[in-house]
Amino acid sequence: MDGNTFTVLMVLAVHWHGARSCPWPCTCKGDVKGEVTVDCSHKNLTSVPHGIPSTTLHLDLKHNNISIIENNTFLELPRLRDLDLSFNSLTRLERGALHGLVSLEGLNMASNHLHLNNESYPIGVFSELKKLQVLDIQNNIDGDTMALSTGYPDVTGLVELQVFRSDSIFTLQFGEAFQALENLQELDFSGFNGYCSLNNISENLFRNFNTHHPLKLNISQCGILNIHPLAFNALPMLEVLDLTDNSHFRFRSLMIASESFINTSLQVLLLTTINRDEAMTLFGQYFQHLRKTKITSLTLDHNYVTCVDKLAIYNLPRTIKYLSIKSNKLWDAKFLLGVVLLPNLEFLDIGHQMINSRAERYIVSSIPMRSTQTYQYCDGSIIHTRTITPENNRPTRHNANRVIEYFNMSGDSKGPCDHDTSYDYGIHIDIIPLPPTLHTLRADVIRLGLSLPNFTFTSSNSLRSLNLSTDILYCWGGPWYGLHDLERLDLSANQCSDVSPAFFKDMANLTHLYLHDNNLGWSLALDRQGEIFSSQTNLQILTLGKNRIRQLPEIVFHNLVNLEQLKLDENSLRSLGARIGRMTKLKYLDLSGNELVSLDKNMLQDLDDIATSTNITIDISDNPSLACNCDNLEFVTWSLQTKVTIRSVRNNLCFITNSSQIPYGQFQDIARSLWFKCNGQTTFTIVLSVFIVVLLVLGMVSVVYYKRWKLRYLYYTGRRRVNPFYPADYAAPPNRLRDVFVSYDEDDMTWRQFVQEELLDKLKENHISCLISEIDFLSGRNTRDIIEQAVLGSRRTLALITSDFFKCWDRELEFNMAVMHGMATRQSVVIPVAMEVLDEDALPPDVAVFLEAYPCLPYTGDAAFWAKLVSRIKQDDPSDVHSS
């Protein structure tokens, strides 16, 4: 029997044996090594099932309802290495519950109801677990049951234990049995994973730990208030200390506790959120003991730090490599000059400074600009005050009420940012010192609101990654000198609209350049000499998405010969314009979300040239104007035969999926058919287009003439709605409307005399308010405005029609405006009165139609006439409606 056959038989035997002996309702799996895994999780079990294969190495019993582990439950499982009893209802273990588990390496009993006392953990319950390396009993108690806890479990026998995770209470002590845990490497009492209440850590809390290995201690979210200055003397092998989210611990308490750090091997110190509720200054004295340690990593995130004393940086150990002070509220950055004193610093993160919160805006807005005020700033070991006057409180470009003092370094360069005011904020230097070993600097999401002038960095720096995204650096003047090792630069989301052609010229080793989410379209369009990226011959990734780019000069990317990814997505490009033929290593070109109409011949040729040496993908999705039709025949032909992978070609007459291949024969048929179709349609399309245009013009002229009065009415009345400067009195409120506007032939003295001497008197006798344009409006006003106000400012329009009435264009406008107003308000507005016998043929057609539906009231001058006229003016009959 050969080796392969034997292996197959072994696998079959293991699976057959596992299936035959696997307890219900569990599932069993075996491998070629004979290792069996039994999964009994989420089965609603109340006890450990019988019949578990003796070859089982991994037993999963989590998420059940097991309450007690009885004696000898696992006696038949001598090979078991991992046992998971988490998320059950365990309340106690019997003394011999774990007998027989001589090979057990991992025991998880987290998230049960096991109290820290001898009833839940009988003395000696772990005595046979000589190989146990990980013990997890976290999340077994809470604030209501902590009173039942009298002591930590007896760990006698756990000589190989490396990781101990447990709930913790400050009133409990670790017994002498913990002295035997010489292989211990991790102590986890974190309140994130369980219950931890270590309000005051005493001098003797850790005295019984005697590990000979580097130790990680996690006491995060434990409600710590004070730590004895000698508390960690008992842990000389302590390397990692996590004090995260002890929000009331404060840095003053750290100063006391850190005295014992000197006697440890501490390398990593996590101090995230140890000060939450009040703004604070990070004084140098807080770190006075750290200088004597060998810490390599220090995290100070989320501590509401507004100011850092320069002595705080001075007191940091020279061994520090990682320093993070992100997500605070720093408003002074002079302390950064001190990081040059950290000769081994490799990573620095000062990003996410929440300096634009509502509280800061309120404080700033409360400072009168024309009075003298004071505010605090950092210097030395105390906080001083600085006087703010209108002369030195000069605004930044984006926020006139800002008191945040990030340094605005200025130089001698002349670039696109020189038109900005040189604000006297913070410090002004020409050379920026950097630690010689610093390779990563993150200063993102600070929202500085500054321009970037000429900088020179110390020549000895080795910075490789710089993140300045989301800082509102609105203008990049430069150039920046000295960043010869810089490989990754992120300037995205800065609202930058202006970049100097020389800004990147001394960054020749850049491989990743992220410039998306800015407004660089104009600067790139003006770069006709290809200067902006002229030095980036090593660049591999360039992102320019969301930059409002409408056009690109032909040689803007001329020197990007090693570029592999170019992202120009979500701009406004109608064509690429820029030549990309020299990018022989280009693998991905993103032109999605633009306004591409076509891909020009040069671009198609460049893509084909690149495809001869590399597999290139172009994304042109979400370009609704790009279609495979007669208008884009050249692109259709190219897309069917090119080796370039085209992603998501949409809105096309021909369907092309990603990386689809069309046989050459089909390509010829499709191309020939489309060519004949497109050319055959040209003449017909021209003739049809001319006919349609003529028809549309005639139709529009007819509609405009037919609806000319309605259109004029809508125009005059519409101005009031869209013009904010239109006089407010042009449309009187309902309670101020005149009863009637009188329209008559003002050029005829007979009718003017009739109106002023007889009509007005009759109407006043009947308490009817009148509006007469030549009486109620001042001379010099625009006639059309007067007509509009008169018609809209009266309930009725009384038209005294004579043979010459409609010879005046103004009278015709008044009459038709009133008719249209009646149609718009669905009321009887016009009251036509025939002052003499009218010739219907001489009337305008629109007027004749109206008078046929609503006849004139003939003027007789007798009492009956005046009674009818008064009645018509005063009536309010909604049923008498003018309709079109």
Secondary structure, DSSP 8 states (H G I E B T S, - for coil): --HHHHHHHHHHHHHHHHHHH--TT-EEEE-TT--EEEE-TTS--SS--S---TTEEEEE--SS---EE-TTTTTT-TT--EEE--SS---EE-TTTTTT-TT--EEE--SS---SSTTTS-TTTTTT-TT--EEEE-S---TTTGGG--S----TT-TT--EEEE-EETT----GGGGG-TT--EEE--TTTS-EE-SEE-TTTTTT---SS-EEEE-TTS---EE-TTGGGG-TTEEEEE-TT-TTSHHHHHHHHGGGGGGS---EEE-TTS--SS-EEE-GGGGTTGGGS---EEE--SS-EEEE-HHHHHTS-TT--EEE--SS---B-GGGGGGGG-TT--EEE-----TTSHHHHHHHHTS-TTS-EEEEEEETTEEEEEEE-TTT----SS-TT---B------S--STTTTS-----S---SEE---TT--EEE--S----EEE--EEE-TT----EEE-TTS-EEEE---EES-TT--EEE--SS---EE-TTTTTT-TT--EEE--SS--HHHHHT-TT--TTTT-TT--EEE--SS------TTTTTT-TT--EEE--SS--SS--S--TT-TT--EEE-TTS------HHHHHHHHHHHTTS--EEE--S-TT--SSGGGHHHHHHHHH-SSEEE---S-SS---TT----HHHHHHHHHHHHHHHHHHHHHHHHHHHHHHHHHHHHHHHHHHHTHHHHHHHHHHHHHHH-TTS-GGGS--GGG-EEEEEE--TT-HHHHHHIIIIIHHHHHHTT--EE-HHHHS-TTS-HHHHHHHHHHTEEEEEEEE-TTGGGSHHHHHHHHHHHHHHHHHTS--EEEEESS---GGGS-HHHHHHHHHS--EE---SHHHHHHHHHHHH---TTS----
